[in-house]
Amino acid sequence: MEVPCIAKVIGFDKLKRNFKQFKDKRALLADYDAFLADLRIYKMLPECLGRAFYSAKKFPCPIKLQGLDDEALASTLNQAATSTFFMQGNGPNYSVRVGVTSQKDTEVVKNAVAALEKALAHVTVWDQIPFESLSQITMKVGDSPELPVYNFLSEDDLKAKF
């Protein structure tokens, strides 16, 4: 089976064996735009891939591959390759990449709305953060300053500000 969005499949043993040195990991990182990983090995990857991947914020996207037939596998891989990845940090700030500069503005807006819906649903349900606690949503491009899309100021914040 051939999936057009997948350039190469590297087994976990081969990854550990052929990409031991930092320069090899950096070369792997530079050669590909995105990385997908089976859920069964996902938690073992940080030690194997090293800080090059994680400092560049190119986290492998975890996907469930076990028990899928060819058609479902192709669909899952294509969907994962065209999706963005939401990685929660340890602090109060979260980020999601929603587009690239080569996309049309309508596509980026559509992606931003979809990503915001999913991220807010995840944070409010899984992290049990009440929606009322959300104070700000910002957007940025590259190294630009963050532009506020949503900003909530409580009564105390307003009194302190003015």
N, C-alpha and C positions, 0 to 999 in steps of 0.2 A: 504494500500500500504506500502511495506517495501523497504527501500533504504539501501543497505548494508553499505554505508559510514556514515550513520547517527546513532550515538549511542543513543541519547536521544533528545527529543523535550521538551523544557520548555516554557510554555506560559509566556507572559510579566507579568501578574498579579501574577503568581506563583513565578517568578523571584524576583519581588519586595517584596513579602510576605516572602519567605523562605530564602532569601539571604540578610538579612538586615545587619548583623554584618560582620566586616572586615574578621574575621576568616572563615566565611562561603563563602565569595567571593573568598578568597585565596584557599580554598578547591575546589571550583568549577573550578577555574583556573588551579589547579594542576591535576584535574581529566580528562581533555580533551585537545587534541592537538590543535583543531581549533574550532572557533565559527562562526556560520552563523546567520544572522539576516534579517528579512523581512524589506524592505525599509520603510514600513509604521511606524515602531517603531525605526528605526536605530538612529535617532537623539535624542531619549529619553534615550538611553542606557548609555551614559557617566555618567549621574547622578545616574542611577540605579546600574551600575557595579562598579563604583568608581575607584580610582586611581590604585588599584592592577592590573587591566587589562591593563590600558593604560601605566603604568610605565613598565610593562613586555612586552609591545609592542605586545600584543595578541589582536589586534583590531578585533571586529566581522566583518565578511565579509558581506557587504550588498548585498542582492539579491532580485529580484522582484518575489514574489510568487503569487500575486493576479492575478486571471484570467487564471491560467495554468491548463490544464487537467493533469491527473495522469502521462501520459507518458512524457509530457514536464516538469512537476515538478520533476520527477525522474532524467531526463537528466540534468536539471538545477542544482539540488542538487549535483549530482555526479561530474559535471564539476566544481562547486564551491569548492567542497571538495578536488579536485586534483589540484587546481590552487593556485597561490600565490596572495598576496594582496599588492597592491602598495598604500602606504599612503604617501601623500606629507606633508612635514614639512613646517614650516614658513620661514625657511632660504634657503640658496642656495644649500643645500645638500639633496639628496633623496636617499632612500635605498629600495632595493627589495631583498627578500630572494629567491634564485633560486635553492637551492638544500640542501641535507643533506649528511653527510659524508658516509652514507651507499649506496648511489647511485653510479653507474658506472660513470667514468669521461666523457664518451660520452653523458650520460644523462644530466649531469650538464652543459656541454657546450651547448647542445641543448636548455636547459631551459634558460641559460644565454642569448643566442642569441635572443630567443623569447621574454624574459622579457625586454631586452634592446630595441628591436624594438618597443614594446608597450609603454614602459615608455618614450622613446624619442618622439614618436608620440604624446603622451598625453601632455608632457611638451611643445613641440613646438607649438601644436595647441591650447590647452586650456589655457595655461599660456602665450601664445604669446611670448615665449622666442625664439629668432632666433637661429638656429642651430649654427651659427657662434659664438654665445656667450658661447657655451659649451666649457669649458676649460679642464675638466678632467673627466675620468671615471675610477673608481678603483674597485677592488674586494678584499674581505677579508674573512677569515674563523675564526669564533669565535672571540677571542681576538687578533688575529694576526694583524700585521701592514697592512695597505692598500697597495695593489700592483697595480700600474698603468696599465691600459689596453689601454687607450687613453689619450694623453696629448697634448694640443695645447698651444704653446707659441707664443704670438704676437711679432712683430718686436721690440717693446719697452721692452717686457720681455726679449728677447734675448740680447738686448743691455745692459740691466741692469745686466743680469746674467754673461755676458762674457766681 
